[in-house]
Amino acid sequence: MSIDWHALGSVLVVTLLSTVGLVGVFTLGVVGLSRPAAGPAGTALRGGAYVCFAACAAAVAWGIWLIVAK
């Protein structure tokens, strides 16, 4: 049995980067919803938070599609 270290390293790097990115985007969404702001700034924060959550949901759905699709 031979281990392809280059492929294993590539998978490791992509996994780490995508996980950190996804957690970061989700964190921005939580912060956007937790800051009380009135007026247009509050609307922009809330809208940005919803965009972050939508991006996270899209990334999760895409990952599930990659696993399930054959």
C-alpha positions in Angstrom: 0.0 0.0 0.0 1.3 3.4 -1.0 0.2 6.7 0.4 0.0 9.7 -1.9 1.3 12.3 0.5 0.8 15.2 -2.0 -2.9 14.4 -2.3 -3.3 13.9 1.4 -1.6 17.3 2.0 -3.9 19.0 -0.6 -7.0 17.6 1.1 -5.7 18.7 4.5 -5.0 22.3 3.3 -8.3 22.7 1.5 -10.2 21.3 4.5 -8.5 23.6 6.9 -9.0 26.7 4.8 -12.6 26.0 4.0 -13.4 25.2 7.6 -11.7 28.4 8.9 -13.5 30.4 6.2 -16.9 28.9 6.9 -16.6 29.5 10.6 -15.4 33.0 10.0 -18.4 33.8 7.8 -20.8 32.3 10.3 -19.1 34.4 13.0 -19.6 37.6 11.0 -23.3 36.7 10.7 -23.6 36.1 14.5 -21.8 39.4 15.2 -24.0 41.2 12.7 -27.2 40.0 14.5 -25.9 40.6 18.0 -25.0 44.3 17.6 -28.0 46.5 18.3 -28.1 49.4 15.8 -31.0 51.6 14.7 -31.7 53.1 11.4 -30.0 52.3 8.1 -26.9 51.0 9.8 -29.0 48.4 11.7 -30.7 47.4 8.5 -27.3 47.0 6.7 -25.9 44.9 9.6 -28.9 42.6 9.7 -28.9 42.2 5.9 -25.2 41.4 5.9 -25.7 38.9 8.6 -28.4 37.2 6.5 -26.1 37.1 3.6 -23.4 35.5 5.7 -25.9 32.8 6.9 -27.0 32.2 3.3 -23.4 31.8 2.2 -22.9 29.2 5.0 -26.0 27.3 4.0 -25.0 27.3 0.3 -21.5 26.0 1.2 -23.0 23.2 3.3 -25.5 22.3 0.6 -22.7 22.3 -2.0 -20.6 20.0 0.2 -23.6 17.6 0.7 -24.2 17.6 -3.1 -20.5 16.8 -3.8 -20.7 13.8 -1.4 -24.0 12.5 -2.6 -23.7 13.1 -6.4 -22.2 10.3 -8.4 
